[in-house]
Amino acid sequence: MDATSQRFLMCRPTYFAVDYAINPWMDPTAPVDADLAVRQWEQLRQTYRDLGHTVEEIAPVPGLPDMVFAANGGTVIDGKAMAVQFRDPQRADEAPAYRAWFEAAGFEMYDPKHVNEGEGDILLAGDVLLAGTGFRTAHASHAQLQEVFGYPVVTMQLVDPRFYHLDTALTVLDERTVAYLPEAFSPGSQAVLRRLFPDAVHATLADAEVFGLNAVSDGRHVVLPAQATGLAAKLRDRGYETIGVDLSELRKAGGGPKCCTLRLRQGKASQ
């Protein structure tokens, strides 16, 4: 297995808090250690750097506690950036901040016509875009994604509110392989996944509940929550090298490694 060098965008959780509840994991009455959240995020960033990847950062904005979840800030493929439109008003102001960053970075910009929460629900798997819907990203947005990026889009219907974004229920390991939680998807989407990825790794509910599938792979190394021990063992059995990180504080807002990480694809050579 060959690792490919990646370019990531991240946002320091300077203003991280759980002040509202927009997914089943969020409990505003539970204590949050903001300093620990920053330290855990810094360890994730350092892990990427130690693997040889490039990490760029967008400045956090006061009053936007979920801006740390950079994966929701856009979709970037072949030098094109699709901006986002959040479902929930609490996150709406993140969209222009990320859009401004993409524009300043020189990406070709496209604005969404419908609710679209970026790489939270849009994952490139080889030559196919897997597009989640059911809780956040609108199904109507999938047609625009295909027109902008020129990849066939396969709709994935999510059915469990605990796995409200596609990247909480499925991770792309390389161009041919994914890992996913079957019961997070509708029967039809499960059938499609079996056809597209007959050699996929199936996660258990226990590992999915600690956001084990909210992982980041460079084709060889898989960075995932340290608590997802069963999934890590399955991945090692397949020849991947796993690196466990602890993002327990950020998980209180429903996020893991992938949520904190937006992949910046300049062109086909960098995929």
N, C-alpha and C positions, 0 to 999 in steps of 0.2 A: 504494500500500500504506500502510495506517495502522498505526502503532504503538500498542499499548495499554499503559497504565501497569500495572506488575506489583508485587506484594509478595512478597518472597523471604525464606526463612529460610536462614541459613548458620551454619557453625560453624568458628571459627578452628582451624587445624591445630597448636595449641600442643603437642600430644603425638604428632604424626604420626611414624610409624615403619613399617617393614615387618618385623615380628617373627614373622610366620607366613605361610603360603601357603594361601589359600582360593580363588584363581583363577589362571589360567595366567600372569598378568603379574607376580605377586608372587614375589620371590626374596630371602629373608631374608639371604642372603650378600652381596648387592649393597649398596654404600654408598648412604646417603640423606642429603641435605643438608636437615635440618629447617628451618634458617633460610631457605634458599632457598624451601622449600615455603611458608613463611609469607608471604614477599614476593610470590610468584606468586599466592597466594590473595588477598592484599590488592589486587593489581592487578585481579583478577577482580571483587572487591567494588566497587572504584572505577569499573570499567567500567560496572557496573549503575547506580551512582549518577549517573555522567555522562550516562547515557541517561534519567535521570529516574525510575528505579525506586526503590522502598523496600526497604531491606535490614534485616532484623531478625536478631539473633544469639542463639544458644543457647550457654550456657557450656560449654566443653569439659570433659571429665571425665578425670582421670588414669587411665592404664591402658586407655584406649579409643582406640587410634591411628587407627581408621577412622571415628571420629565426625564427622570433617570432611565425610564424604560424606552430607550432610544429605538428599539425595533419598531415601535409604533409610529415613529416619526416620518416614515416614508418607505418607498420601495425603489431601489437603485439597481438597474441592470443595463449593461452595455452603455454606460455613460448617460443614461436617461434617468431622471428622478421624477417619480410620481408623488406629489404631495398628498397629504391626508386630510380627511374630514372625520372628526371623532363623533361617536354616537352620543357621548355624555358631555353636557356643558362644562363639567368640572375640568375637562382636559382640552377644551376647545382652543385655548390660547397657546397650547403647545404647537399647533399646526403652523401658524405663521413664523414662529421661531425656527422651526426646522426648515421650513421652506426658504427662509432667508439664508440659512447656512448652506443649503444645497446650491442656491443661486450664486452666492459668493464663491463657492468652491468650483464653479464652472460647469455644473451639470445642466443638461438640457431639461428644462422644467415642463411639467404637465400638471394641471390642476384637476382634482377629482370632481366628477359629476354627481357622485353618490357617496354615502358613508363608506369610508375605506380606512382601515387602521394599519396600513403598511405591512411590514414583514411579520407583524403579529398574525396575520391571516394569509399572507402571500409568500409562498416558499418556492424557489426555483429548484427543481429536481431534474438534473440533466437538461433535456430540451423541453420540459413540461413545467408549466406554472400550476402548482397546487394552490387552490384558492378556497379558503374557509368561509363559511357563512353559517347563519343560524342564531348568532348572538350579537356580533359586532358588525363586521364588514357586510354591506348589503350585496345580495346576489346580483343586483343590477350593475354593480361596479365591475364584475368580471369581464363583461364584454369590452369595456374601455381598457382594461389591463391588456387584453389580447391585441387590441388595435395599437396601443402605445408601444408595447414591447415586442410584438410579433412572435410570441410563443403561444402554442396551444394551451388554453386554460382548462383545467379539470376542476370542477366544483366539488368541494368536500363539505358535506352537511354535518355539522356538529350538533350533538343532541344532549350533552351533559353540561349544565351551566358551570360546573367546576372547571371545565376545560373550554373556556369561553373563546379563546383564540386558538387557531390551528397550531401555533408553535408551543402550546401546552400539551397537545395530544399527539404530535408527530415531529420528528426531527429528521432532517436530510443528512445522511452519513457520508454519501458520495454520490456520484452521478447515477448510480444504479441501485442504491440501497437506502432504505429508510427504516426507522424504528417508529412504532406507533402503538397506541392503545386501542384495540379494535372496538371496544364498547363505547368509546367516545364518539363514534361515527354512526350514521344511519346505516341500515342494512345495505342499501344500494351503494353507498360510499365504501363500505367494507368490501363489497364485491369488486368495485373498481380498483381499490388498493391491492387486492389479491391478484388481479390481472396485471396491473402495472408493476408490482413489486413482489413477485412470488417468493423471493428469498428475504423478505423483510424480517426484521427483529420485532417480536411482539413483546411489549412491556406489560407488566402486571399493574393492577390498580394501585397497589402499595407504592410502587416506584413512581407512578404518574402523580400520585397525591403529594409527593415531595418534589414535584416539578422535574423529575428525572428526564422527561422528554423535552424539557426546555433547555436543550443542550446546543453546543456549537461544535461543529466538526470541520476540520480542514482536509478531510479525506483519510487521515491517519490518526490524528489525535482527536479525542472527543472530550470536551470540557463540559462537565455536568455536575449537578449537586452531589456533594459527598454522601448525602443520605440515601441516594439511589443505588444501593449496593448490589441488588439483584440485577438491575439493568447493566450496571458496569461489568459484572461478571459475564453476562451474555455477550456484551460487546467485545470483551477481551477474548472470549472463545472464538469470535469471528475474525480476530487479528487486529482489532483496533487497540490503540493505547489510550487508556482513560485517565483523566485528571479530575479528581474531585475537588470542588470548592464549596465553601459554606456561605450561602446567601440567605441564612435563616431570617434575618431582619427584613430583607426585601421581599421574602416570600409572604410576609404579613400583608403585603399589598397585592399579592397574586403575581409575583414576578420571580424569575430565575435568571440564569446566565444568558440565555438567548434574548429574553426581554430587554436586557441591558445592552444588547449588541446589535447594531445595524450594519449589515455587510454592504460595503461600497464597491460596486462592480464597475470598473472603468470600461471594460470591453470583454469580448469573448475570451481573450487570452488570460484574463484574470479570474475566470470563473472556476 
